[in-house]
Structures are given as structure tokens and as C-alpha cells.
Amino acid sequence: MKIIEVVAEASHEATIQGLAEQQEVEIWWGPENPDGRKTARLLVPDDRRQSIIDALQSLLGGSEDARILIIPVEAALPRPKPEEKPPTARLSREELYAQLGRGSRVDGNFLTLVFLSTIVAAIGLLEDNVAVVIGAMVIAPLLGPNLALALGTALGDIDLIRDAMKANIAGIGLAFALSFAIGLLWPASVTSEEILSRTWAGIDSIVLALASGAAGVLSLTSGLPAVLVGVMVAVALLPPTAASGILLGAGATALALDAALLLAVNIVCVNLSAKLVFLWRGVRPRTWLEKRKARQSMWLYLLFWGISLGVLLYVLITRGHRLIAP
């Protein structure tokens, strides 16, 4: 349950009131502002939030002064009556966009997080300290851009797709370059168990990445971000990136390629499963034209990642990797 606050010209009062009555949600009106606008607050259950937001956007789309705000509700008194079958919690596309859009911007904060988490991951890998490696996984600055890329294709949003790809390239490039420099400086420490464990990929790695990516998107769309911590640890992108750079810097080219293969498996599987969950959860644009564009990008996206997964399977087999964990 959340509050949708609408600030619009007073002439829209009757229309918004009618929408609230049609959707059977509670509404409160504030006094008219000096600028001629009025504020309405609607208490909206989870299962009707997206439909109400879509209706408000259609009603107020031509008004430049209108604003729609989504406000969380921590508690409500008196308590709502328990329902026989409570609706499944689900974030609106606008809330998903706001969450994932922030993680796909290449700015100082993002690059700093990548830099610091790479340092943490490299120290953990070189010192063979699993606790430190897990700390780098939890920071997980590279997971957000991949989930944002899947959301961008689900919505057919070219700007979000472009920003997510830039963030992916910048983040992985910075992490790899920094870890490569570390490998040049400490070439004698590349035989640790934590590094060598990132040089193996198999069917179980693919299944793990697919399941973890799906769980991550499901937790986001259900409004349960705490679950993401487990996903960050299960399908980490930064440690194999760091391991590949360190190994290449130390001259262990074959092992570096194996670590890069694990990274590729994780990226492909996270993107593929994330897209499938967005599709299953019905995350799509609002207008008919946007839906048609998104449908085209969806099939291209699924085809690209599906072919990529097939190529990776072929590479795993031809490189002689065991297809189950040793």
C-alpha cells in the first residue's frame, strides 16, 4: 500500500475524484494553492497501483504543471482488514525505473564504488580471504546496470538501454584495468584458492546465474530489495572480473581467459533471466506505440542473449571444461 499524491490544476478535480471512486480507493483533497492547483492524496493498494498511475498519466499527460508522486506507507491505523487472499506486492514500472535508473548512471559515485570494490575484491582474492571477497560482492556496483539493461528493453527505453550499456562498459573496463595493474605489481600471488575458483565454469554456473538473476528481478518487482544481497553474493560479477585482470597482469593468460569465461556466463545469464522475469511479471510500457517498440526490442534482446548462451555452452565444451562442479 502506498500513497499517490497528485498536484494538478483545480479543473481536474472532478476527473481525479471520479477515477478514485471507480478504482474504489480513498482520496483526500487539500486546499487550492495560490497558483490554482490542488493536491489530492490517494491511498492505493499494491494490486491497483500501476493501473491508477497509468490512468492519471493519461488524464494529466497534457498538463505541464501536473505532478504525480509515489509515497511509501510504513504503517496505517486503523489496520486494514485482513483479506482472504492478499494481492501480490508489485512495484510499478515508474518505481522500478527510478530504482534501476540510478544504478545505470556513469558518475563519480558509480566509478568510485567500482574502484573501491575492485580494491576490496583484489585484496580478498590475493590474500585468499573469502570474507573480504564476499564484502566486495555485496557492494556489487556491476549488477545494477545489467538489471537496468533488461528493464530498458522491457520498456523499449532507448535512453535507459544506452545508459546501462555505458555503465556496464565503464564499470567492467575500470575494474579490469585496475585489477590488471594489481596483477603486474603482485604476480606471485595468483595461485590462491579464491582466484583459481574463479577460473572454472560449467552447467552449474549457468544454472546458478540464471536462478540468481531471476530471483534478483523478482525481489525488485515484489518490493523486497533485501533479497538482492543474496543475489549479489550468488552471482557476483566483480570477483571474476578482478580475477581475470589479475591473472592477465601476472602473465597467466589461459587462466585469465577462463575467469573471463565465467564473467561472460554470469552476465549473459543474469540478463537473460532478468528479461524473462520482467516479461512474466508484465512489466511493459503504457501506450500502444511504446508497447510495439518494446516488443521488437524484447525479441531482439532474447535472441541475442539466447545465442550468446549457446555460444558459451559451445566454448565450455570445446575448451574441455567439466560440465559439473569438481
MIZAKE-507392 format. One record per residue (C-alpha): residue number from 1; residue in one letter; x, y, z. Coordinates in Angstrom, 2 decimals. Example, Ala and Ser with C-alpha at 12.3 -4.5 7.8 and 13.67 -1.06 7.14 Angstrom:
(1,a,(12.30,-4.50,7.80)),
(2,s,(13.67,-1.06,7.14)),
***
This chain:
(1,m,(0.00,0.00,0.00)),
(2,k,(1.29,3.43,-0.98)),
(3,i,(0.08,7.00,-1.29)),
(4,i,(-0.15,8.55,-4.74)),
(5,e,(-0.08,12.31,-4.43)),
(6,v,(-1.40,14.28,-7.38)),
(7,v,(-0.81,18.01,-7.81)),
(8,a,(-2.86,19.36,-10.72)),
(9,e,(-5.00,22.28,-11.80)),
(10,a,(-8.31,22.59,-9.97)),
(11,s,(-10.14,21.90,-13.23)),
(12,h,(-9.01,18.24,-12.97)),
(13,e,(-10.66,17.75,-9.57)),
(14,a,(-13.82,16.07,-10.83)),
(15,t,(-11.88,13.73,-13.14)),
(16,i,(-9.47,12.61,-10.41)),
(17,q,(-12.34,12.20,-7.96)),
(18,g,(-14.17,10.03,-10.48)),
(19,l,(-11.07,7.89,-11.00)),
(20,a,(-10.73,7.34,-7.24)),
(21,e,(-14.38,6.29,-6.98)),
(22,q,(-14.07,3.99,-9.99)),
(23,q,(-10.99,2.29,-8.52)),
(24,e,(-12.56,2.23,-5.04)),
(25,v,(-9.65,3.93,-3.29)),
(26,e,(-9.71,6.54,-0.56)),
(27,i,(-8.90,10.12,-1.55)),
(28,w,(-8.23,13.31,0.43)),
(29,w,(-8.16,16.81,-1.02)),
(30,g,(-6.06,19.70,0.18)),
(31,p,(-6.98,23.38,-0.20)),
(32,e,(-6.41,25.13,-3.50)),
(33,n,(-2.89,26.54,-3.85)),
(34,p,(-2.25,30.19,-4.78)),
(35,d,(-1.17,29.02,-8.26)),
(36,g,(-4.59,27.46,-8.91)),
(37,r,(-3.50,23.86,-8.39)),
(38,k,(-4.98,21.39,-5.90)),
(39,t,(-3.39,18.43,-4.13)),
(40,a,(-5.05,15.04,-3.82)),
(41,r,(-3.78,12.00,-1.96)),
(42,l,(-4.96,8.52,-2.87)),
(43,l,(-4.33,5.53,-0.61)),
(44,v,(-3.69,2.80,-3.17)),
(45,p,(-3.28,-0.97,-2.63)),
(46,d,(-0.46,-2.75,-4.43)),
(47,d,(-2.61,-4.57,-6.98)),
(48,r,(-4.15,-1.34,-8.33)),
(49,r,(-1.18,1.00,-8.20)),
(50,q,(0.00,0.55,-11.79)),
(51,s,(-3.48,0.91,-13.30)),
(52,i,(-4.13,4.10,-11.32)),
(53,i,(-0.77,5.61,-12.27)),
(54,d,(-1.44,4.80,-15.94)),
(55,a,(-4.89,6.38,-15.74)),
(56,l,(-3.51,9.52,-14.08)),
(57,q,(-0.79,9.83,-16.72)),
(58,s,(-3.43,9.58,-19.45)),
(59,l,(-5.61,12.20,-17.75)),
(60,l,(-2.83,14.65,-16.94)),
(61,g,(-0.45,13.97,-19.82)),
(62,g,(-1.20,17.29,-21.49)),
(63,s,(-0.66,19.36,-18.34)),
(64,e,(2.90,20.59,-17.86)),
(65,d,(2.19,21.73,-14.28)),
(66,a,(0.80,18.40,-13.05)),
(67,r,(2.88,16.20,-10.77)),
(68,i,(2.40,12.59,-9.64)),
(69,l,(4.35,11.45,-6.57)),
(70,i,(4.53,7.91,-5.13)),
(71,i,(4.97,7.98,-1.36)),
(72,p,(5.67,4.85,0.74)),
(73,v,(3.41,3.99,3.68)),
(74,e,(5.23,2.50,6.67)),
(75,a,(2.04,1.78,8.64)),
(76,a,(-1.66,2.62,8.59)),
(77,l,(-4.06,2.97,11.53)),
(78,p,(-6.59,1.57,11.98)),
(79,r,(-5.06,-1.54,10.49)),
(80,p,(-6.52,-2.68,7.16)),
(81,k,(-8.90,-5.61,7.39)),
(82,p,(-7.16,-8.88,6.54)),
(83,e,(-8.04,-10.17,3.10)),
(84,e,(-8.72,-13.79,2.29)),
(85,k,(-6.05,-13.71,-0.41)),
(86,p,(-3.86,-10.60,-0.17)),
(87,p,(-2.63,-9.27,-3.53)),
(88,t,(0.91,-9.99,-4.58)),
(89,a,(3.10,-6.95,-3.91)),
(90,r,(4.39,-5.42,-7.11)),
(91,l,(6.28,-2.23,-7.88)),
(92,s,(5.08,-0.04,-10.71)),
(93,r,(7.24,0.46,-13.77)),
(94,e,(7.93,4.02,-12.62)),
(95,e,(9.30,2.79,-9.27)),
(96,l,(11.43,0.16,-11.00)),
(97,y,(12.74,2.79,-13.40)),
(98,a,(13.67,5.10,-10.52)),
(99,q,(15.50,2.33,-8.65)),
(100,l,(17.41,0.81,-11.55)),
(101,g,(17.95,4.09,-13.39)),
(102,r,(20.06,5.39,-10.51)),
(103,g,(22.38,2.40,-10.79)),
(104,s,(22.97,2.87,-14.51)),
(105,r,(24.45,6.36,-14.44)),
(106,v,(28.18,6.72,-15.01)),
(107,d,(29.03,9.36,-12.44)),
(108,g,(31.61,9.90,-9.73)),
(109,n,(29.75,7.77,-7.19)),
(110,f,(29.45,4.81,-9.56)),
(111,l,(33.10,4.90,-10.62)),
(112,t,(34.23,5.32,-7.00)),
(113,l,(32.17,2.29,-5.95)),
(114,v,(33.68,0.23,-8.78)),
(115,f,(37.18,1.39,-7.85)),
(116,l,(36.79,0.62,-4.14)),
(117,s,(35.00,-2.69,-4.63)),
(118,t,(37.73,-3.78,-7.09)),
(119,i,(40.38,-2.99,-4.47)),
(120,v,(38.43,-4.97,-1.87)),
(121,a,(37.92,-7.90,-4.26)),
(122,a,(41.58,-7.92,-5.33)),
(123,i,(42.81,-7.97,-1.73)),
(124,g,(40.43,-10.80,-0.88)),
(125,l,(41.49,-12.80,-3.93)),
(126,l,(45.23,-12.30,-3.42)),
(127,e,(45.08,-12.95,0.34)),
(128,d,(42.75,-15.94,-0.15)),
(129,n,(40.24,-14.32,2.24)),
(130,v,(36.70,-15.37,1.40)),
(131,a,(35.13,-12.89,3.85)),
(132,v,(36.77,-9.96,2.08)),
(133,v,(35.68,-11.28,-1.32)),
(134,i,(32.09,-11.52,-0.08)),
(135,g,(32.37,-7.91,1.07)),
(136,a,(33.21,-6.89,-2.50)),
(137,m,(30.27,-8.96,-3.77)),
(138,v,(27.81,-7.15,-1.51)),
(139,i,(28.91,-3.76,-2.83)),
(140,a,(28.02,-5.14,-6.30)),
(141,p,(28.13,-1.98,-8.45)),
(142,l,(28.02,-4.01,-11.68)),
(143,l,(24.72,-5.80,-11.01)),
(144,g,(22.56,-2.67,-11.27)),
(145,p,(23.48,-1.76,-14.88)),
(146,n,(22.70,-5.30,-16.06)),
(147,l,(19.26,-5.29,-14.44)),
(148,a,(18.69,-1.78,-15.83)),
(149,l,(19.57,-3.06,-19.31)),
(150,a,(16.90,-5.76,-19.02)),
(151,l,(14.34,-3.20,-17.81)),
(152,g,(15.24,-0.82,-20.63)),
(153,t,(14.47,-3.46,-23.25)),
(154,a,(11.26,-4.43,-21.44)),
(155,l,(10.09,-0.81,-21.70)),
(156,g,(11.67,-0.10,-25.07)),
(157,d,(13.50,2.82,-23.44)),
(158,i,(16.48,3.65,-25.65)),
(159,d,(17.93,6.15,-23.16)),
(160,l,(17.93,3.63,-20.31)),
(161,i,(19.44,0.95,-22.58)),
(162,r,(22.18,3.34,-23.66)),
(163,d,(22.94,4.45,-20.09)),
(164,a,(23.02,0.85,-18.84)),
(165,m,(25.41,-0.23,-21.60)),
(166,k,(27.69,2.73,-20.88)),
(167,a,(27.71,1.88,-17.19)),
(168,n,(28.46,-1.78,-17.92)),
(169,i,(31.35,-0.94,-20.23)),
(170,a,(32.76,1.72,-17.92)),
(171,g,(32.43,-0.41,-14.79)),
(172,i,(33.88,-3.61,-16.21)),
(173,g,(36.60,-1.67,-18.04)),
(174,l,(37.68,0.18,-14.88)),
(175,a,(37.60,-2.98,-12.75)),
(176,f,(39.61,-4.95,-15.33)),
(177,a,(42.22,-2.20,-15.85)),
(178,l,(42.73,-1.72,-12.11)),
(179,s,(43.00,-5.46,-11.42)),
(180,f,(45.39,-5.85,-14.38)),
(181,a,(47.67,-3.23,-12.79)),
(182,i,(47.47,-5.09,-9.48)),
(183,g,(48.43,-8.32,-11.24)),
(184,l,(51.51,-6.61,-12.69)),
(185,l,(52.57,-5.44,-9.21)),
(186,w,(51.87,-8.72,-7.35)),
(187,p,(52.40,-11.53,-9.89)),
(188,a,(53.47,-14.10,-7.30)),
(189,s,(50.09,-14.24,-5.51)),
(190,v,(47.86,-15.58,-8.29)),
(191,t,(47.72,-19.18,-7.10)),
(192,s,(45.32,-18.57,-4.21)),
(193,e,(42.26,-20.78,-3.97)),
(194,e,(39.91,-17.80,-4.28)),
(195,i,(41.45,-16.78,-7.62)),
(196,l,(41.57,-20.30,-9.01)),
(197,s,(37.92,-20.89,-8.05)),
(198,r,(37.01,-18.06,-10.48)),
(199,t,(38.68,-19.86,-13.38)),
(200,w,(36.07,-22.60,-13.67)),
(201,a,(32.63,-22.50,-15.29)),
(202,g,(30.16,-25.26,-16.06)),
(203,i,(26.48,-26.13,-16.32)),
(204,d,(26.02,-25.50,-12.61)),
(205,s,(27.46,-21.99,-13.06)),
(206,i,(24.90,-21.32,-15.79)),
(207,v,(22.00,-22.65,-13.70)),
(208,l,(23.17,-20.62,-10.67)),
(209,a,(23.42,-17.40,-12.67)),
(210,l,(20.01,-17.92,-14.31)),
(211,a,(18.32,-18.64,-10.99)),
(212,s,(20.05,-15.76,-9.20)),
(213,g,(19.22,-13.24,-11.91)),
(214,a,(15.58,-14.32,-11.85)),
(215,a,(15.50,-14.08,-8.05)),
(216,g,(17.00,-10.58,-8.19)),
(217,v,(14.37,-9.22,-10.57)),
(218,l,(11.58,-11.00,-8.70)),
(219,s,(12.73,-9.38,-5.46)),
(220,l,(12.80,-5.96,-7.12)),
(221,t,(9.38,-6.23,-8.73)),
(222,s,(7.93,-7.54,-5.46)),
(223,g,(9.38,-4.69,-3.43)),
(224,l,(11.73,-6.94,-1.43)),
(225,p,(15.19,-5.43,-2.08)),
(226,a,(16.73,-7.20,0.94)),
(227,v,(16.73,-10.41,-1.10)),
(228,l,(19.17,-8.75,-3.51)),
(229,v,(22.02,-9.19,-1.02)),
(230,g,(21.91,-12.95,-1.53)),
(231,v,(21.76,-12.47,-5.30)),
(232,m,(24.82,-10.20,-5.20)),
(233,v,(26.79,-12.94,-3.46)),
(234,a,(25.45,-15.82,-5.56)),
(235,v,(26.09,-14.32,-8.99)),
(236,a,(28.97,-11.92,-8.42)),
(237,l,(30.31,-10.05,-11.44)),
(238,l,(33.21,-8.20,-9.86)),
(239,p,(35.35,-11.09,-8.49)),
(240,p,(35.68,-12.87,-11.87)),
(241,t,(36.45,-9.52,-13.49)),
(242,a,(39.16,-8.85,-10.93)),
(243,a,(40.49,-12.41,-11.17)),
(244,s,(40.74,-12.16,-14.95)),
(245,g,(42.63,-8.86,-14.78)),
(246,i,(44.99,-10.03,-12.06)),
(247,l,(45.78,-13.27,-13.89)),
(248,l,(46.38,-11.48,-17.18)),
(249,g,(48.63,-8.94,-15.46)),
(250,a,(50.59,-11.82,-13.91)),
(251,g,(51.03,-13.47,-17.30)),
(252,a,(48.65,-16.41,-16.72)),
(253,t,(46.77,-15.85,-19.97)),
(254,a,(44.94,-19.20,-20.11)),
(255,l,(43.60,-18.85,-16.57)),
(256,a,(42.64,-15.24,-17.29)),
(257,l,(40.53,-16.39,-20.23)),
(258,d,(38.85,-18.99,-18.02)),
(259,a,(37.94,-16.29,-15.48)),
(260,a,(36.64,-14.08,-18.30)),
(261,l,(34.51,-17.01,-19.47)),
(262,l,(32.89,-17.24,-16.01)),
(263,l,(32.24,-13.49,-16.12)),
(264,a,(30.62,-13.83,-19.54)),
(265,v,(28.43,-16.70,-18.29)),
(266,n,(27.23,-14.58,-15.35)),
(267,i,(26.50,-11.51,-17.48)),
(268,v,(24.61,-13.44,-20.17)),
(269,c,(22.56,-15.50,-17.72)),
(270,v,(21.65,-12.54,-15.50)),
(271,n,(20.44,-10.52,-18.48)),
(272,l,(18.52,-13.42,-19.99)),
(273,s,(16.75,-14.46,-16.80)),
(274,a,(16.07,-10.85,-15.81)),
(275,k,(14.34,-10.21,-19.12)),
(276,l,(12.24,-13.36,-18.81)),
(277,v,(11.07,-12.37,-15.31)),
(278,f,(10.19,-8.83,-16.44)),
(279,l,(8.18,-10.43,-19.24)),
(280,w,(6.46,-12.83,-16.83)),
(281,r,(5.66,-10.04,-14.36)),
(282,g,(4.04,-7.97,-17.09)),
(283,v,(6.46,-5.03,-16.95)),
(284,r,(5.73,-3.17,-20.17)),
(285,p,(5.22,0.40,-21.43)),
(286,r,(1.95,2.29,-21.07)),
(287,t,(1.00,3.33,-24.61)),
(288,w,(0.29,1.12,-27.62)),
(289,l,(3.14,2.60,-29.70)),
(290,e,(5.64,2.13,-26.88)),
(291,k,(4.46,-1.46,-26.41)),
(292,r,(5.06,-2.20,-30.09)),
(293,k,(8.59,-0.80,-29.91)),
(294,a,(9.26,-2.71,-26.69)),
(295,r,(8.02,-5.95,-28.26)),
(296,q,(10.56,-5.57,-31.06)),
(297,s,(13.42,-4.86,-28.66)),
(298,m,(12.29,-7.72,-26.42)),
(299,w,(12.63,-10.37,-29.13)),
(300,l,(15.95,-8.96,-30.32)),
(301,y,(17.18,-8.94,-26.72)),
(302,l,(16.07,-12.51,-26.03)),
(303,l,(17.54,-13.70,-29.34)),
(304,f,(20.88,-12.01,-28.66)),
(305,w,(21.28,-13.38,-25.14)),
(306,g,(19.94,-16.81,-26.13)),
(307,i,(22.51,-17.09,-28.93)),
(308,s,(25.21,-15.81,-26.58)),
(309,l,(24.35,-18.52,-24.05)),
(310,g,(24.54,-21.15,-26.80)),
(311,v,(27.96,-19.87,-27.86)),
(312,l,(29.19,-20.00,-24.26)),
(313,l,(27.97,-23.58,-23.89)),
(314,y,(29.87,-24.49,-27.06)),
(315,v,(33.02,-22.78,-25.76)),
(316,l,(32.74,-24.58,-22.42)),
(317,i,(32.56,-27.92,-24.20)),
(318,t,(35.32,-27.24,-26.73)),
(319,r,(37.69,-25.87,-24.05)),
(320,g,(37.35,-29.15,-22.19)),
(321,h,(35.63,-27.70,-19.09)),
(322,r,(33.93,-30.12,-16.79)),
(323,l,(30.19,-29.51,-17.06)),
(324,i,(29.59,-30.15,-13.38)),
(325,a,(31.49,-28.81,-10.40)),
(326,p,(34.61,-30.76,-9.49)),
***
